[in-house]
Amino acid sequence: METSSKYKPHIIKEVMEDSIASYMGIEENDILLAINDNNIKDVFDYRYLIENEYIEVLIEKHNKEQWILDIEKDEGEDLGLIFETDLMDDLISCHNKCQFCFIDQLPPHMRESVYFKDDDWRLSYLHGNYITLTNMSKEDMDRIIYYNLSPMNVSIHVTDPEARISLLNNRFAGDIINQLKYLTDAGIKINGQIVLCKGINDGELLDRTIGDLSQFIPNILSLTIVPVGLSDYREGLAKLEAIGKEDAYEVIETVHKWQDYYLEKMGTRFVFAADEFYVTADYKLPAYKAYEDFPVLENGVGMLVRFQHELDKALEKAEVNMEERTISIATGVLAEKFIISQVEKLKEKAPNTSFLVYPIKNHFFGEFVSVTGLLTGQDIVSQLKDKDLGDSLLLSDTMLKADEDILLDDMTVTDISDRLKIPVTIAENNGGEFIRLILQTKE
């Protein structure tokens, strides 16, 4: 096998015990150069190349000596190598300057990583990130198709070419229909998203966008509409207005109109409005079945309805808890009425429990930001420090960084507990788990 600098090096961070790699003598800090004489760009190449039963692996050792390892294994069996990053490559940064970009609106002095703007199609598949397709080459598109990386999450925003170019501030942004066609014609499934900006991609443009995308059903699985998020840190940025009650009502009516049409014609409602629209418009939440299989729950669509459904089901089976106690709950301003309506249901099963629901205003980002998931520890502490919190404080896990007990301002759950001098319990965003936590019941 020819060896040269043509190979992209991948430093091996760790070798799993009792793995094929450890058996073959591969060690931490060795470098993976190639598999079957193929250059490895990222994790997708790697996973594809190790699928076979017989592979040839090129490794560079600490002393620069290169080993060619012939490996026989089960089909699909992993080698046991762990690399410096899951992606095995640098992140692709965003080339847009979107008028609504929330990262541009972040306050100063946050951890450096939150300011990085990625628009990496690989993270769309791996982690569900939304991408705009504006920085993708035909080669990137073809790799998605070749590896069948589906579904992909795409930020469409608007289909009108001029409006999309203006909204994203990118002259390459107007070809979205042809890009979607190229992917969907090859069988790639897509979840679409629209960040709705008042006076820019709403009204007739929103109506047209929803209609334009019908040609891609069923390969476009869903279309989510979410309201623009506006912080207090917009100096020098485009002037945008928050979505008000009448605006939210109009969006819901448009969505319901298209849902009825698509359900009759294609058997799917297809387009969904984020929960925030219903709360802002003071509009009755849809029925549980209206969200079909909750395809974009993580995008804030149907979270309230599913939580309510899970809570009601769990409440039917829950046993009565007669303990005398007071539980305080901190939530975003947007969800205050909803949370109060849900804890009211607990009186029958927890007659001696008092609930104190505290809506926390978002001073960190600004009061236009009212969702629970963007609350910070400092806002929680400052607004609750002189309040009666009872026996414990309940916080939603949506406030936390994934797999860590840390909030957006780097304050930990322990920090909050210490400063408020009260036990803090983290509740999953699940109505059934909420009931079990409150009533201390078993599965």
C-alpha distance (Angstrom), angle and dihedral (degrees) to the residues before:
residue distance angle dihedral
M1 . . .
E2 3.76 . .
T3 3.79 113.7 .
S4 3.79 124.6 -164.9
S5 3.78 144.4 132.5
K6 3.80 88.8 -78.0
Y7 3.80 87.9 94.2
K8 3.77 122.1 90.1
P9 3.83 107.5 -129.4
H10 3.80 121.2 -129.3
I11 3.80 115.6 -165.5
I12 3.80 113.0 -139.3
K13 3.78 108.5 -131.8
E14 3.79 97.0 -174.7
V15 3.80 140.9 -0.3
M16 3.79 115.9 -144.3
E17 3.79 117.2 -123.8
D18 3.80 117.7 -101.8
S19 3.79 90.3 8.9
I20 3.79 128.5 136.8
A21 3.80 88.9 -106.5
S22 3.81 93.4 54.2
Y23 3.81 90.7 47.5
M24 3.81 89.8 52.4
G25 3.81 91.8 52.8
I26 3.81 98.0 -107.3
E27 3.81 110.5 153.4
E28 3.78 141.3 -166.4
N29 3.84 111.8 -75.7
D30 3.79 92.7 21.6
I31 3.81 112.5 131.4
L32 3.78 126.0 -121.8
L33 3.81 108.6 -143.9
A34 3.79 107.1 168.8
I35 3.79 147.5 -15.7
N36 3.79 118.3 -142.9
D37 3.83 87.0 -8.8
N38 3.82 89.3 -62.6
N39 3.77 122.0 133.4
I40 3.82 112.1 -122.0
K41 3.79 113.8 -137.8
D42 3.79 98.6 174.9
V43 3.78 145.6 -27.7
F44 3.80 93.6 -63.7
D45 3.79 92.1 59.9
Y46 3.80 89.5 44.9
R47 3.81 95.3 50.6
Y48 3.79 92.0 46.2
L49 3.79 94.1 48.6
I50 3.82 96.2 49.8
E51 3.81 93.4 52.2
N52 3.81 95.5 90.0
E53 3.80 126.0 87.7
Y54 3.80 92.8 -125.6
I55 3.80 120.0 44.0
E56 3.79 137.5 161.2
V57 3.79 114.6 -139.8
L58 3.81 124.7 -163.6
I59 3.82 113.7 -152.3
E60 3.80 130.3 179.5
K61 3.81 113.1 -148.1
H62 3.82 128.9 -148.7
N63 3.81 91.8 -91.5
K64 3.84 91.3 52.5
E65 3.79 90.6 -105.9
Q66 3.79 111.5 142.7
W67 3.78 122.3 -137.5
I68 3.77 125.7 -160.4
L69 3.82 107.6 -155.4
D70 3.79 122.2 -165.3
I71 3.79 106.5 -153.2
E72 3.79 128.0 -168.9
K73 3.80 114.4 -169.2
D74 3.78 144.3 140.9
E75 3.79 115.7 -66.9
G76 3.81 109.2 -89.8
E77 3.81 93.1 9.1
D78 3.79 113.7 146.8
L79 3.80 122.1 -120.6
G80 3.80 93.9 -140.1
L81 3.80 97.9 -118.4
I82 3.80 122.2 145.5
F83 3.81 118.2 -164.2
E84 3.79 133.8 -158.6
T85 3.81 91.7 -97.2
D86 3.80 133.4 19.4
L87 3.79 89.2 -124.0
M88 3.84 95.7 50.5
D89 3.79 87.5 -143.1
D90 3.78 142.9 65.2
L91 3.78 116.8 -81.1
I92 3.79 118.4 -101.6
S93 3.80 108.8 -121.1
C94 3.78 125.8 -139.0
H95 3.81 117.7 -94.7
N96 3.81 95.2 -166.4
K97 3.77 130.4 93.5
C98 3.78 96.9 -154.7
Q99 3.77 116.0 -165.9
F100 3.80 90.1 -133.5
C101 3.83 100.4 40.9
F102 3.80 107.7 146.5
I103 3.80 93.6 -158.3
D104 3.82 88.4 63.8
Q105 3.80 86.6 56.5
L106 3.80 98.0 53.6
P107 3.79 118.8 121.3
P108 3.81 118.4 -114.0
H109 3.79 126.1 -96.0
M110 3.80 98.5 39.5
R111 3.82 119.7 134.4
E112 3.79 109.9 -68.5
S113 3.80 96.1 -118.6
V114 3.82 94.2 66.3
Y115 3.82 91.4 63.7
F116 3.80 94.7 60.1
K117 3.79 112.7 106.1
D118 3.77 111.4 -149.5
D119 3.77 125.3 -172.6
D120 3.79 95.4 173.0
W121 3.79 116.2 154.6
R122 3.80 90.3 -156.3
L123 3.81 91.7 61.7
S124 3.78 88.4 52.0
Y125 3.78 88.9 65.2
L126 3.81 97.7 35.4
H127 3.82 100.7 41.5
G128 3.80 107.0 10.7
N129 3.82 96.1 -107.5
Y130 3.80 116.7 161.6
I131 3.81 117.3 -118.2
T132 3.81 132.3 -168.3
L133 3.85 98.8 -146.9
T134 3.83 89.4 -134.5
N135 3.81 95.8 118.7
M136 3.81 96.9 42.4
S137 3.78 124.0 114.4
K138 3.79 125.0 -151.8
E139 3.81 86.4 -104.1
D140 3.83 89.6 58.3
M141 3.79 90.8 49.3
D142 3.78 90.8 48.7
R143 3.81 91.6 50.9
I144 3.81 89.9 53.8
I145 3.79 88.7 52.1
Y146 3.82 95.3 42.1
Y147 3.82 93.2 51.8
N148 3.83 92.0 36.4
L149 3.80 92.2 -128.9
S150 3.75 98.4 -174.8
P151 2.96 140.3 -162.7
M152 3.79 103.0 30.1
N153 3.81 122.8 -172.8
V154 3.80 112.8 -132.7
S155 3.79 129.3 -171.1
I156 3.79 100.3 -141.3
H157 3.83 99.0 163.6
V158 3.82 94.8 170.6
T159 3.80 134.9 -0.9
D160 3.81 98.1 -148.9
P161 3.84 102.8 103.6
E162 3.80 98.0 -141.1
A163 3.79 93.3 44.5
R164 3.82 91.7 50.0
I165 3.81 93.0 47.6
S166 3.80 89.3 51.9
L167 3.81 95.5 43.6
L168 3.81 93.9 49.4
N169 3.83 94.7 34.3
N170 3.79 88.6 -134.0
R171 3.81 124.0 120.4
F172 3.81 89.8 -150.4
A173 3.81 93.9 57.4
G174 3.80 98.9 87.4
D175 3.81 99.2 78.5
I176 3.80 96.8 73.4
I177 3.82 96.5 122.8
N178 3.83 93.1 54.8
Q179 3.80 90.9 45.3
L180 3.79 92.1 51.6
K181 3.79 89.9 47.2
Y182 3.80 92.5 51.7
L183 3.81 91.5 53.2
T184 3.79 99.1 39.5
D185 3.81 93.6 45.4
A186 3.80 85.6 60.7
G187 3.80 91.5 52.1
I188 3.81 99.0 -101.0
K189 3.81 111.6 149.6
I190 3.79 119.1 -138.4
N191 3.79 138.6 -163.5
G192 3.79 108.9 -154.9
Q193 3.79 129.6 -152.6
I194 3.79 136.1 -163.1
V195 3.79 120.9 -164.1
L196 3.78 99.8 -156.2
C197 3.79 117.1 -138.3
K198 3.79 118.0 -173.4
G199 3.78 113.2 -112.3
I200 3.81 93.2 3.8
N201 3.82 111.3 68.7
D202 3.80 102.5 -1.4
G203 3.81 131.0 91.9
E204 3.81 114.0 26.5
L205 3.80 92.7 1.4
L206 3.81 91.0 55.0
D207 3.79 90.4 48.4
R208 3.80 90.9 49.8
T209 3.80 93.0 47.0
I210 3.80 93.3 53.6
G211 3.80 90.4 47.7
D212 3.82 94.0 46.5
L213 3.78 91.6 55.7
S214 3.80 94.5 56.4
Q215 3.81 89.4 86.9
F216 3.81 89.5 68.7
I217 3.82 98.1 52.5
P218 3.05 124.5 146.2
N219 3.82 92.4 23.9
I220 3.79 89.3 55.1
L221 3.78 96.7 63.6
S222 3.80 98.4 -169.2
L223 3.78 145.2 -11.0
T224 3.80 119.2 -141.9
I225 3.80 124.5 -162.9
V226 3.80 115.7 -157.4
P227 3.82 127.5 177.2
V228 3.79 120.2 -111.9
G229 3.80 113.7 -97.9
L230 3.79 115.8 -133.7
S231 3.79 124.8 -168.0
D232 3.80 129.7 -172.6
Y233 3.80 90.5 -104.2
R234 3.81 102.0 81.6
E235 3.77 101.3 116.8
G236 3.80 109.1 146.4
L237 3.81 92.7 10.0
A238 3.80 130.1 112.6
K239 3.78 114.9 -73.3
L240 3.80 108.0 -107.2
E241 3.80 130.0 173.8
A242 3.77 125.3 -137.7
I243 3.79 117.6 -112.7
G244 3.80 107.2 -99.5
K245 3.78 132.8 -160.8
E246 3.81 96.4 -87.2
D247 3.80 91.7 44.2
A248 3.79 91.2 51.7
Y249 3.80 91.3 48.0
E250 3.80 91.1 52.8
V251 3.81 91.7 50.6
I252 3.80 91.9 50.6
E253 3.79 92.0 49.8
T254 3.81 90.5 50.2
V255 3.80 91.6 48.5
H256 3.81 93.4 48.1
K257 3.80 90.8 49.4
W258 3.79 91.7 54.6
Q259 3.81 92.7 41.4
D260 3.80 90.2 57.8
Y261 3.80 90.5 47.9
Y262 3.79 96.4 47.8
L263 3.80 93.6 42.8
E264 3.80 90.8 55.9
K265 3.81 96.2 41.6
M266 3.79 102.8 34.7
G267 3.80 108.2 14.1
T268 3.80 94.9 -114.0
R269 3.79 133.8 87.5
F270 3.82 87.2 -142.3
V271 3.81 98.4 179.0
F272 3.81 123.7 69.3
A273 3.79 135.3 -178.9
A274 3.80 120.3 -137.8
D275 3.79 117.5 -106.7
E276 3.79 89.6 -111.3
F277 3.80 91.1 71.4
Y278 3.81 92.0 56.4
V279 3.80 93.1 48.3
T280 3.81 93.3 45.5
A281 3.82 91.9 48.7
D282 3.82 92.1 42.9
Y283 3.80 85.1 -126.9
K284 3.79 123.1 158.3
L285 3.78 111.7 -98.5
P286 3.82 116.2 -111.3
A287 3.79 121.8 -104.2
Y288 3.80 118.5 -88.1
K289 3.81 92.7 -108.7
A290 3.82 91.0 53.4
Y291 3.80 88.8 75.8
E292 3.80 91.1 57.8
D293 3.83 105.0 -160.5
F294 3.83 94.4 -12.0
P295 3.83 91.3 -111.5
V296 3.81 96.3 178.7
L297 3.78 103.6 29.4
E298 3.80 92.2 138.6
N299 3.81 88.4 60.4
G300 3.79 91.7 65.2
V301 3.80 94.9 -96.3
G302 3.79 115.7 135.0
M303 3.79 96.1 -9.8
L304 3.80 93.3 127.1
V305 3.79 94.7 45.9
R306 3.79 93.4 47.4
F307 3.81 92.0 46.2
Q308 3.80 89.9 51.4
H309 3.81 91.7 47.6
E310 3.81 92.5 49.3
L311 3.80 91.5 47.0
D312 3.80 93.6 50.0
K313 3.80 92.4 49.1
A314 3.80 93.0 48.2
L315 3.79 91.8 45.4
E316 3.80 91.3 58.7
K317 3.81 90.8 61.6
A318 3.80 99.2 34.4
E319 3.80 122.0 114.1
V320 3.80 122.3 -129.6
N321 3.79 116.7 -94.5
M322 3.83 111.8 -156.1
E323 3.80 96.2 -175.7
E324 3.80 116.0 132.0
R325 3.80 109.6 -128.4
T326 3.79 145.4 124.0
I327 3.78 122.2 -125.1
S328 3.78 122.2 -168.8
I329 3.80 122.0 -155.9
A330 3.81 124.6 -160.2
T331 3.79 115.9 -156.2
G332 3.76 141.7 159.9
V333 3.80 116.6 -87.0
L334 3.80 91.2 -112.3
A335 3.82 93.9 61.1
E336 3.83 98.2 41.1
K337 3.82 98.0 103.0
F338 3.79 91.9 42.6
I339 3.81 93.5 51.5
I340 3.81 91.2 47.6
S341 3.81 90.1 51.3
Q342 3.80 90.7 52.0
V343 3.80 98.0 47.6
E344 3.81 89.1 49.1
K345 3.80 86.3 67.7
L346 3.81 90.6 60.7
K347 3.81 96.5 66.2
E348 3.79 93.4 90.8
K349 3.81 93.7 51.1
A350 3.82 96.3 35.5
P351 3.83 104.6 31.4
N352 3.80 94.6 161.0
T353 3.80 96.3 46.9
S354 3.78 120.3 97.9
F355 3.79 119.4 -155.2
L356 3.79 124.1 -153.4
V357 3.81 113.0 -167.5
Y358 3.79 114.1 -162.9
P359 3.82 119.7 -169.2
I360 3.80 108.6 -149.0
K361 3.79 117.1 -146.3
N362 3.78 112.9 -139.5
H363 3.80 105.5 -122.5
F364 3.80 91.7 157.4
F365 3.82 94.9 66.8
G366 3.80 99.5 12.0
E367 3.77 134.1 -88.8
F368 3.80 94.2 -85.0
V369 3.81 84.4 73.1
S370 3.79 102.6 77.2
V371 3.80 106.6 155.4
T372 3.80 120.6 114.9
G373 3.79 94.6 -128.9
L374 3.82 92.8 66.3
L375 3.79 97.4 52.0
T376 3.78 118.7 121.5
G377 3.77 132.6 -145.4
Q378 3.78 93.7 -118.5
D379 3.82 92.1 56.2
I380 3.80 91.4 47.9
V381 3.81 92.9 49.3
S382 3.81 96.5 43.6
Q383 3.80 93.7 49.4
L384 3.81 97.3 42.0
K385 3.81 102.1 38.0
D386 3.82 93.6 96.7
K387 3.81 97.1 34.2
D388 3.79 130.2 103.7
L389 3.79 101.7 -106.8
G390 3.78 98.6 173.7
D391 3.78 118.5 -153.6
S392 3.79 101.3 -28.0
L393 3.78 143.8 1.3
L394 3.79 121.3 -127.9
L395 3.82 120.7 -151.5
S396 3.79 129.5 -179.0
D397 3.79 118.5 -115.6
T398 3.82 88.0 -131.9
M399 3.82 86.3 81.4
L400 3.79 92.1 61.7
K401 3.76 133.2 85.8
A402 3.80 110.7 -109.4
D403 3.81 111.4 -77.1
E404 3.81 92.5 -7.8
D405 3.81 134.4 94.1
I406 3.78 92.0 -129.9
L407 3.80 131.6 111.2
L408 3.81 129.3 -145.1
D409 3.80 93.6 -87.2
D410 3.83 91.1 51.7
M411 3.78 92.4 -107.4
T412 3.80 111.1 139.5
V413 3.78 129.6 -138.9
T414 3.80 87.6 -111.4
D415 3.81 90.0 54.3
I416 3.80 90.5 54.4
S417 3.78 92.1 47.2
D418 3.82 92.5 49.0
R419 3.80 94.9 47.6
L420 3.80 95.0 46.1
K421 3.80 92.1 38.5
I422 3.79 92.9 -134.1
P423 3.80 136.0 107.6
V424 3.81 111.7 -97.3
T425 3.79 121.2 -149.9
I426 3.79 123.0 -164.8
A427 3.80 115.4 -141.5
E428 3.78 123.5 -158.7
N429 3.78 115.6 -125.0
N430 3.79 90.0 -105.7
G431 3.80 125.9 108.0
G432 3.79 93.6 -144.7
E433 3.80 93.0 51.1
F434 3.80 89.3 46.2
I435 3.82 90.8 56.5
R436 3.79 93.2 46.7
L437 3.78 90.4 49.2
I438 3.79 94.9 48.3
L439 3.79 96.1 42.5
Q440 3.80 93.8 34.6
T441 3.77 91.3 -130.6
K442 3.78 129.3 156.7
E443 3.79 128.4 -115.7
